[in-house]
Amino acid sequence: MNQEESASLLLVDDSATFCKVLSAALSRRGFSVSIAHSVEEALPLARENPPEFAVVDMKMSGASGLVLVKALHELDPNTRIVVLTGYASISTAVEAIKLGATQYLAKPANADEIIAAFRHEADGNVELRMPATNIEKLEWEHIQRVMQENDYNISATARALNMHRRTLQRKLNKPPPSA
């Protein structure tokens, strides 16, 4: 682990709280952590000092984390990149690996899981580790995402989901499903 004790790590996530917590955990494990909250903020940092390791959130305001994965891989093909996302899917996992990511993890992921992912050899066989979840929870999360995309307009959300407005309202009136 001596090699990682002073290794540079770029942490890119739009959640300031997540960055603060993960940065502290990774620093305690010997990494020299730089933080950015968007792809646009991360690119100049990476160009100035290409990191040995990177943790990149998939979905942020502005450009997608995939844009940064590609740029980091082009800057230094040896950079070990872990992509984190709250919206895990096989297609984006495969795309991330094709663009140069070492591993793809579903949130929440802790520092130990991320460090283990850095050691993973990218071989095209993408193992998508997702916490077990039920269909109702997935549906609820999808509805919430579409609601946000439509500025919480029920009628627009119902149209986007190809669902009757009253059906959507009934679903929204129920408490969110637990894990």
N, C-alpha and C positions, 0 to 999 in steps of 0.2 A: 504493500500500500504506500510505500515511500514515494512512488511515482506520482500518486494522486495527492500527496500531502500539500503540495504547493501548486497544484494544477489550476489553471484559469478556467472559470466556468461562467458562462453567460446565461442568466435566468431572465426569460421574457414571458411575462404574463400581465394582463391588464388589471389584475387584482392586487392592489398595494399590500393588503393584509396577507394574502397568500405568499407574495414575494418576500415580505418581511420574515414570516415564519420559516419558509423553506430556506431562505438565504442564511438565517441563523443556524438552522440544522446542518446545512451543507458546510458552512464555515467551521462549525465544531468538528466536522469530519475532515478538515484540512484543505478545503477548496478555497480559492481566492475568488469570491463571487462579485460579478458586476450585474446590475439590475437594469432592465429596460421594461417599459410598460406597453410598447407597441413595436411592430416591425420597423416602422419609420425611425423610431428612437434607437433600435438595436443595430441597424445596419451600419451607421457611422462607427459605433463602438467596435463592431466586429471587423470592419475594414482597418481600423486603427491598430487593433490588437486581436488577431484571429484567436478565438478561444480553443482550448484543448477539448472542452466539454460544453454542451449547451442543453438547456431545458427550455423547450418552446411550447407555449400554449397554441393550440390549433386555431381557436376562434377568439379574435380580439377585434376591437374597433379598428378600422383601417384595413390594411392588407392582412391576408390569411397567414397563419404561421407557416404554411407550406412554402410561401414566397421566401421566408427567412431560411427555412431548411435548405432550399435549393441554393440560395446565396451563400450560406455557410459552407455547404459542401463544395461549391465552386471555389471559395476562398482557400479552403484547406480540406481535401478529401479525407484526412485523418481525424477531423473533428468528430467526436462521439456525440451524437444528437439524440435526445429523447424527446418525443412529442407527447404532450399531455392534452387530453381533451375531456370535456364533460359530455360530448356528443359522439361517442365511439361508434364507428361503423367499419366494416371490413374494407369497403372501397377507399375510404380516406386513409386507413392503416396501410394498405397496399401502396397508395400514392405517396405517402410519407416515406416509406421504405425505398421506393423507386427513386425519390428525389435525394436520398442520402441519409435518412434517419437511421439510427442504430436500432431503436426500439420505439414502440408506440404503447402508451399506457393510458387507461381510462382513469379520470379523476374519481375519487381522491387517491393520490399516490403519495407515500411518505418518502423521506430522504433515503431510507434503506432500499426501498423498491427501485428508486431512481438510480442509485449507485449500482445495484444489481443489473439494471437494464443497460447501463453503460458497458458492462462486461459482455453483454449479449452480442453474438456475431450475427450481423444482418446477412441472411442467406436467401431471402425471398420467401421463406416459409414464415408467414406472419402469424404469431400467436397473439390473439386479441384477448387480453385478460380483462374481463369485465365482471364487476360484482353481479351476483345473481339478482335479478329484478323480475317483477311480475308485469304482465301485459298492461294491467290497469295503471301502474306507475309510469310505464313508458308512454301510454296514451296521455296521461295527465301532463307529463313533461313536454310532450309534443304540442299539446294544446296551449300550454303556457308560452312556449317558444313562438308559436304562430300568433298568439295574442299580443305578445311584445312586438313582433314584426309589424302588426297592424295597429300599433298605438292603442291597444286595449279596446278597440272598436269591435263590439260583439258581432254586428252584422257583417263587417268585412272579414272577421275571423271565420265566421260560419261559412261564408262563401269560399274562402281559401281552403277550408277543410272539407268542402263539399258536404256540409251538414246543415240540417235545418236549424234555424236560430234558437228555437225553443229547446231542441235536443241539447245544443251547446250550453244553454243556460242551465238546464237540469244537471249536466255534468259539472258545471262550474259551482253549482250550489252544494254539491257533495264535498265532504272534506277530502283533502288529498290522501291517496292511498299510502299506507306505510310500507316500508321496504318489503 
